Amino acid sequence: MNKPLEEIRSIQEQELRQFIVDCRNPQGVQALLKEYQLSGEEVERLVQNILRDIARERPAGKGNAKIQFDIGTGKFLAVDEWVKKYVLPRI
């Protein structure tokens, strides 16, 4: 495959975004981070972009968006809580 690095990285970031926001799959996220060899800085930038986009989607005063049950904690977690628990400590 002869795709430019920027295009490949964009696809990788979209896949990570899906695993973080939709799937909430910590093992999958860690496997992709290892496979894609993203730097800690790149992961932090991606996470900040994800959280910013979610905040933009949420109407003011409507509470926390993207809350899902987390089997690991037995609690409902928003994306930012989930990221703090499963993604940021591992970069």
N, C-alpha and C positions, 0 to 999 in steps of 0.2 A: 504494500500500500504506500502510495506516495502522497500523502496528505500533509499539508503544512502543519508544523508543530502547534501553531495557534488554534487551528481547527480541531486537531486531536485533543488539545487541552480543554477546549470549550466543550467537546462531547464528554470528556471525562468529568468535568465539573457538573454538567447536567445530570450525569448518572449519579454522582455523589449527592447532589441536591435531592434527587429522587429517593435515594436510600436514607437520607437524613429526614426529609420533610414527610414523605409519604409512607415509607416502609418502617422507619425507626428501627433499623437493623444494625446494632452496634458491631456485630461480627463482620457483616458485609461491608460496613463503612471502613473498618480497620483493614480488611483484606484489600479493598480498593485503594486506600491510602498507601499501603505497602506496595501494591502493584504499580501504581501511578508515580510513586516516588515524589510526592508533593512535599515541598518544604513546609516547615511549621508556619512560616509567614504566608505561604499560599493558602494553607488550610484556614488560618485565621481570617484572611481576606475573604475567602469563600463563605465562611460562617457568618461574618459580618454582613456580607451581601444578602445571604439567605434571611437573616433576622431583619434586615432593613426592608426587604421585599415583603415579608410577612406583615411587618408593622404598617406598611403602606396599604396592604390589602384590607386591614382591619379598620372599620369605621371608628372614629373617635368615640370613646366612652362605651364601646361594645364589649369590653373585657378582652380576655386573652384568646387569640385565634390558634387554630391547629393544636388543640389539646387531644391527646390520645392516651389510652391506658398503656402503662409500661409494666410488662410482666416481671421485670427485674426488681422493681421497687414496690409493685402492688399499688401504685398510685397513678392518677391521671397527671401527665406532665405536658406542659407547653413545649414548643420546639426549643426555646432558649434554655429551659431547665434540662431538657433531654441532652442538648449539646454540651452543657456544662458538666453533666454527669458522665457522658459516654465518649465525647469527641475531644474536647479540649484537654482533659487530663492525659490523653494518649499521644499528644503531638510533641 
